[in-house]
């Protein structure tokens, strides 16, 4: 091959192909020579000095040639390189697009988080210990990187930045853009919108370029046309192109069918509902709240029995189990030691919390709290919360006449209390069952009161709007059940004293001056003030907080007294008649929901109350595919109402 100048000829062909712009052919000529020489080198390495016949040699070479592969990269004259600013210093390109140049990105906003200060970092770097550069070093380096970024392009430089983030919050342009405009006053600014309908016809026509992108814009414009908005004629031209072009007609037709798509769930038959949910509906309170959140969510979880794949990770439900388990364990330990809440020392509170965590941690999700050092630290944080909660509950018990008479009390067919059974259409029944965290009792002047306390890992209240719409039925249902079954539970008839949420957390106290230990404890007790609703009865409230005086606000419950002894305006109280109204209304809500379930209602109808929707944490979004941009998918918008209006509506609907 050397004698016949094969290498020179291939090299000539390669150069001619490059001059003609045929880069792939040029690569073929180059790889052909290298591949054949490599094949012969492998032949020599394998055979060495052994002699072979000409036929064998030809067979081996032919086999090797058949096995050769040529890798042809895309032509190098036209290419797009995507990189970050730090690596951009290695590039020298004709055109550069610098995107996302906002304030806080360039220059980057200084992060104050971290254990080491700038001085610490500089000192450690001087000692030869590699750590992240200090803020000053990063700022000086960033100035150089920005200079390189803006000077790399040989022909054109495009700089862009968004005016708002994905939530609509306004974003500021980078100070570098203002500096560039000051230095180059003839720079031209352009505005590029995701919705081109606000532009002129000529500007909208610029959005019609690549077919894949254009058909997306076309679909959006036709969707707006369906809603009655004007549409530029340029999009009709695009529409005509797609439907007349043989290559794109089929794909465009399928995409444009989305304009008439309706995402609706058809109700199932009564027979199917009975097969899925049973002749009588046995349900928990949270399940019925889920039905009022979204009928389809209830159907997916309790009808189709869909479940998320289990992951070995600590979730909020696990933390709730730890807190509930700890309170139950500590209360049982108090009973075993013949102690009451309010009689514990600080050391005993710490001891019992530690023993409860030691008992519960190995039992939670295959010892997940013991699996890594990070989770062991979370266990330590949870222990501190349990210690703090135990101490606060002990302090609250010292100023309260209410005493626990039941913890983790089950109500149901096999529970400590019978289930709440309500009649449905067709002689069927709704059987409610569940577990109550804590039931407290107090007695005075021949009157007996019962109240419900629920332990929560996050802050909770009892908004009457959510009760009205069936989203917060739990606490009033629990109170209804214990009061109705008070004779069986405590041996006498009792009155409802209220429902309260105890937030289990370990708060920090912010103070402008140094505080004594006593002052600090008082502030901590205030942060544990329970929220909820209590009976509008001075005796009942005085039993919950014996230290409450006229003109003061309770540190235990959400009430306060004016100087004349009446309840203050911010007190969360309800009269006995109002509790009865709510009790009757809640029962009616259960009956309505139960009848809809057995009738097979499975509509995709999530609610929206202020900014909250059940879709935010719903695991079945991929199943229902709810899309608020579709006319067939709209939220049930619930109106936030004041307490007086809600109670009036409850009374009116209760009389129907």
N, C-alpha and C positions, 0 to 999 in steps of 0.2 A: 504493500500500500504506500510505503514511503517512496519507492521507486517510481510509482505511477502518480505521485503527488496528490493522493486522495485528500490528505489533510489540507493542502493549499486550496484545492478546488472547493471543499466544503466550507472553508473559511471565506472564500470569495462569494459563494452562494449566500452565506450568512449575512455578509456586509450588504449585498445587493437587496436582500429581503428587508433589512433594517432601513436602508435608504428609501425603499418603496413603502415603508410603514407597515409591512407584514411581520409583526413582531413574533407571532406564534410560529410562523414558518422558520424564522431565524432561530428560534429556540430549538426547533426540531433538528436543524442542521448541526447545531452545537452539541446537542445531546447525542446525536447519532455517532459522532466520532468518539466522544468520551465513553459511551456505552460499549462500543465494539472494543476499544482498547482495554477497558475494564474486564470484558469477557475473556480476552486473550491473556491478561494478567492472571485471572483466576485459573485458566487452563494450565499455565506454566506452574502455578503454585500447587495444583493438584497432581499433575503428571510428573513434574520435575524433569529429570533427564531420560525418562523412559521413552523408548521409541514405539510409535503406533503406526498402523497402516493408514494410507490416505483415506480409505473409506471410513475408518473409525474417526479420524480427525474431522471429516466432513459431517458425520452424524452428530458429533459432539457440538461442533460450531453451529450447525443448523438448529439443534435443540436449544442452545443458549440464545440464539437470535430470536427464536419463537417466544422465549420467556421474557424478553426485554420489555420493560415498561417505560413510557415517556411521561414525565410529569410536566404539564404545561401550565404555568401560572398565568393569571390575567395579564394583559399588556401593561407595561409599566409607565406608559405615557399618560394614561388617565387613571387616577386612583384616588381613593378617599381614605384618609387616615384619621381615626378617632382616638384622641389621647387626652390626658389631663394637662394642666398648665405646667407642672413640674417636668414632664417629659417633652414638652413642646420645644425646649431649648435645642433639641437634637434635629429639629425639622427646619427645612428651608423650602417653602412652597410658594407657588404663584398666588393662590387664593387661600385665605384663612378665615374661618367663621369662629369667632369667639362668642360663646353663648352663655347666658345666665350671669351676665356681668352686673350683679346687684350689690348694693351696699350690704355688708355683712358677709359677702362671698369674696369680693375683691374690693378693698382690703378685707381680709377675714376678721370677723368680730372676735375679740380676745375672749378666751374661755377662762373663767375664774376657777372652774372646778379643778380638783386635783390636790394631792397632799403637798407636793413640792412647790415652793415659790420660785420666781425667776432667779433670785439670788442663790437658792439651793441648787438649781439646775446648773447655773454658771460655775459654782464651786465644785460640783460633782464632775462636770466636764473637764475642769482644770486638773482634777485628781485622776483623770483617765477612765472615769466610769461613764459609760455611754448612756445618756438619757435624752429625752426629747429636748430640742433647743428651747431656750428661753423665749419669752414673748418678744423681746427686743431683737434677738437673732432672727426669729421667724419674720418679723416685720421688715427688716433690712433685706432678707432673702426674697421676700415677696415683692419688694420694689424692683429687684433685679428681674425676677420672673415676669412681672408685668411689662417691664421694658422690653424683654425679649419677645414676649407674646405679640406686642403691638408693632414690632419692627421686623418680624420674620417674613411677612408676605412681600413678595417681589412685585405683584401686580395689584391685588385688591385685598382690603381688610374689611370684613363685616363684623360689627359688634352689636349684639342683641341682648335684651333683658326683658323679663316679664313685668307687667305693671301690677300684677296681683298673683297670689298663690292659689292653690287648688280650692281653698275655702273662701276666696274672694277678698282676702285681706290685702290691703295695698302694700306694695313693695317699692322701695326707693332705688333709683339708679345709682351706680357706683360713682364715687368721687372721681375716679379715673376718666369717666366719660365726660364729666364737666371740664376736666383739665385738658382733655383732647380737643373739645369744642373751643376752648379758649385759645389754644395754640393753632387750631386749624378752623378759622371761622367759616370756611366754605363747605364744611362737612354737611351732608344731606341726611336728614332724619326721615325714617319711614315708619308707618304704623301698620302692623300685620295682625289681623284679627282672626280668631278661630271661626267666627261667623261672618262671612264676607257680605252678607245681605245689607250691611250698613254702608257699603262702599258704592262708588259709581259703577256703571256697567263696564266701563273700560278697566277699572281696577278689579272687578269681579272676574273678568275674563282671564286675568293673570293666574287665577287659582285653577284654571282648567289646563292641566299640563299632562302629568303622568296619569294613565287611565285608572290605576288602583286608587290613587288619592282623589282623583276627580269624581269617581263614582260615589265616594263617601260624602263629599261636599254636595253632590247632586241629590243624594238621598235626604240629607238634612234640609236642603232647600225645598224639596217636594213635601217633606213633612210639615214645614212651616206654611207651605201653600195650602195644605189640607186644613190648617187651623185658621185660614182666612188672611194670611199675610201676603203682601205683594212679592212677586218673584221676577227677577230680571230675565229678559228674553235670552240671554246668553246660556242660561241653564236649559232652556228648551232645545237649543242647538246641541248641547252636550247630550241631552236625552235622545235626540234623533240619531246622533252618532252611535251611541251604545246599542240602540235597538236595530240599527241598520247594518252594523258591522258584524260579519259572520263570526269573528273570533271572540267578540265580547257579548253578543246578544244573549247567549244562554246564561252566562254568569251574571250579567246585568239584570236579566229577568228575575233570577232567584233573589238577588239582593233587593230589588225594588218591591218584591212581594212583602218585604218587612213593613212597608207602608200600611198594609192592611192586616197586619198580624195583631191578634188579640190574645193576651195572656190571661185566660180565665180558667178557673177550676170548676168543673161541673159538679153540682151536688150529687152525692151518692144516694142510692135508693134506701128506703127504710129497712129492707131486708139485709142489705149489705151493712148498714149501720149497726143492726142488731148482731150480725155475725162478728163485727169488729169490736163493738163496745159491750156486748152482752145484753140480756133482757133487761136487767136492772143495771144502772150505771154506778159502779163503785169508783169513787174518785177522791183525790185529795184537794185541799183548798187551793194549793198552788196550781194544780191542773186546771181548775175552773178559772183562775186568774189568767192562765195561759190561753184559754179559749177566748176570753174577752180581749186579749191582746191581739190575736189573729186566729181565725177559725182554722186556717190551713196549717199553722204551726201546731195546733192541738191535734189535727188529723195526722200529720206526719209523725209526731212523737207517740201518740197514744192509739192511733188507728193502724198506721202502717208499721209502727214499732221501729222506726229508723233510729239508729244510734251512730254517734261519731266514733271513729276509731280511737281506741284508748291509747293515750300517750303517757309515758312515764315522766310526768312533770307535775310540780306542785301547782294546784289551781286554787281559785278562791273558795270553791266548795270544800276543799280539803282543809283550808284554814278555818272555815266555819265549823267543820267537824271537830277540829282540835279544840276550839273555844267551847263548843257545847259539851264535848266530852269532859273537858277540864272542870267546868262548872258542876256537871253532874257528879264527877268523881270527888270533888272537894266537898260537896254537900253530903254525899254518902259518908265520907270520912268524918265530917262533923257529927253526923248522927251516931257513928260508931264510937266516937270519943265522948259522946254526951255533951257536945258543945253546941252553941247557937251562933248565928251570924251576929256580930257586934261584941262578942266575947274574946275575939282573937287578938293576940299581940302582933306587932309587925313581924317578929321572927317566925311566928306560927303561920302567918300569911305566906311568907317567903318559902317556908318549909313545905307547906301543902301544895303550893303552885309547882314547886320543883318536883315533888313526888308525883303529881298528876301528869306533868310533862314526861317524866321518866317512864310512867306506865303507858302513856298514849303514843309517844314517838315511834316505838318499834312496830306498833299496830297499824300505822297509817301507810297505806299503799306500798306494801312490800318494803318497809323501812326506808322510804324515800328521804326522810329527814336525816338519815345517817349515811346516805350514799356518797355525798361530796362535802368538801369543806365549805362551799358556798351555802349548801342547804343546812349544814350544821350551824352556820352563822344565823340563817333564817330561823332555825329552831331556837337559838339564843334570843333573837328578837321577839319571837312569839312568847317565849317564857317570860320576858320582861312585861309584855302586855298582860299576860295572865296574872303575874304578880301585882301589877298596878290595879287591874280590875278587882282582884281579890281584896286588896286593901281598901279600895273605894266602896265595894259592896259591904265590907265590914263597917266602914265609917257611916255609910248611909243607914245601916241597920241600927246603929246606936241612937239615931234620932227618928226612928220610925216604929210604929206599933204593929205594922204588917209583918207577918212571919210566913216563910214558905211552908205550904202544906202539900206541895207536889212538884216534882221536878221530872222533866221528860215524861209527862203523863200521856199515855196513849188513849185515844178514843176511837172506837171502831167495834167490829163484831167480836174481837178477842181482846179489846182494850180494857183499861180500868174504868172508862166511861163509855156508855153506849154511843153508837154513831148518830149523827144528825141525819134522819131519814125524812125526805121530802117527796110528796106525790108528784108524778109526772103524768102526761097524757096516756091514755090507753091502759090505765091501771098499773103502770110501771113506777119505779121508784129511783130516786137519786140517793145513794148512800155515801155520806161524807165521813172520811176517817183521816186521822193524822196524829200528830204528836205536839203537845204544848210544852214549851221550854220550862215555864215556871208559873205556879199559881200561888198567890199570897192571900192570907186571910187576916182580918182584924175585927175585933168585937168591942163594942162600948154602948152603954145605955140600951141594952136589949136589941141592939142592931148589929148585924153581921155583914161585912163587906168582903168581896172577892175582887182581886185585880189580876191582870195578866202581864208578865214581863217576858220580853223576847230579847235574847242576846243577838247582837248584830256585829259583824266585822267592819261595817261601814255605817256612816251616819244615816239614820232613817227618821221619818216623821209620818204622820197620818193625814195626808191631804184629803179633805172631804171630796174634792173633785175626782180623785182616783177611786174613792169608795163608790161614788155615784156611777162611774163608768165600769165598775166591776174589776178594776185593776188592783185594788187593795182591800180584799175581803178577809184576809187572814185573821187579823187581831180581833175584829168585831165578831167573827164567827167563833173564835176560841172563847171569848167572853160570854157569848150567847150559850155555848155548850156547857160551860162550867156553872153558870148561874142556873140554867135549867136543871142540871144534875147536882146542884149543891147539896141536896138532902142525902144523896148517895155518897157524895164526896166528903162532906164534913159533918153530916148528920143533922143539918138544919137548913132552913131557907135563907138565902143570902141576897144582897143587893149588888149590882155591878158598881165597882169603885173606879174602874178605868183600865186603859190599856197603855203600856209604856214600852219604849225601846231603850235597851241599855247598850250603848256603843262601846265595844271593847277595843280600846286603843291605848297608846302610851304617849299623850300629847306633850309638846314643849310649851313652856310658859314664857311669853315675851313680857319683859318688864323694863321700864325706863330707869329704875333704880334697884339697888340691892334689896332683896327681900329676906325676912326671917323665915325659919322653917315653918312656923305657924301660918304666916301669910302665904307661903308657897303651897302649903297643903290646902288652904281655902281656895286658892285659884285653881288648883287641880280638881277639887271637888266641883267647882262651877263648870269646868269643861266636861264633866261627866253627868251634868244635869240631864235626866231622861226626858225624851220627847214622846209625844203621844196625845192622849185625851183622858181627862179625869172627870169624875162626877162633880157637878156643880153643887157641892154640899160641904159646908164648913167643917162638919164633924169628920167626914171622910178624908178631907184634905189635911186636917190637923193630925189625924192618925198616920198619914204618910210623912209628915214633917212636923214634929212636935215643937221645933224651934221657930217655926214660921210666925212672925209677928206682923201686926198692922203696919203698913208702910214699907214692908220688906218683900223681897222676891226669894222664893225657895231655891236652895242649892241642889235639891233632889228631884223635884218634879216641875213641870212647865206651868207654874202658877205663881201669882203674887197677890198680896192684899193691899188695898188702898188704906188710907188712914182711918176711914170709917168702918173698916172690917170687911167690906165687900171685895169681890175679886177684881183685880186690875184688868184693863182692856186687853193686855197681851196674854192673859191666862188662857190656856187651852182646856176649857171646861165644857161640859154638856149636862143638861138636866136629865133626870130620870126619864122624863117623857121623850126627850130627844134620843136617848139611848134606845128606848123601845121603838121609836120610829126607825132608827138605823137598823136595829135588829130585824124588824119586819121587812124592811126594804132589801136587806142583804139576802134574806131567805127567798124573796121574790126573784132576785137576780139569779140565784142558783136554779130555781125552777125554770126560768126562761132559757138559761144556758143548757140545762138538761134536756128540755124539749127540742131545742135546736140540734143537739148532738144526736138524739135518736131519730130525728127527721133527716139526718145526713147532710147538714150544712157544713161545707168545707171551703168556703170562699177564701180567696187570697185578699184579706182586708186588714192589713196592719194599721194600728192607730198612729196618730201623731199628736202629741200633747206638748206644746211649746217646741223644743228642739229634740224631744225624746221620742224614739220609735222602738218597737221590739226587734226591728230588723238589724239594729246595731250589734246585737250579740246573738242573733239567730243562727243556729248551725244548719238550717235547712234552706238557706238562700239559693244554693245551687240547685235545689229541687224545685222550688216555686218560681225562681227566676223573676222575682218582682222587679219591675223597672218603672220608676215614677214618671219617666218621660213618655210612657205609653198612655193613651187615653183610657185604656181598659184597666190600668193599674194606678190607682190613686189612694192616698192615705185617707183613713177616716179621721178627719181633723176634729179633735175634741177641744171644746172651749173651756178654758180655765175659769172657774166660777168661785165666788166667795162663799163662805160657810153658810151664811143665812139663806142665800138663794138655793144652795144645794139641799138644805134641810126642808125648805118650802117645797121643792120639787119632789123630795122623798115622801113628804106627807101627802101631796096631791096624788102621786102615783100609787101610794099605798092604799088610797081610798077607792081606786078604780076597781 
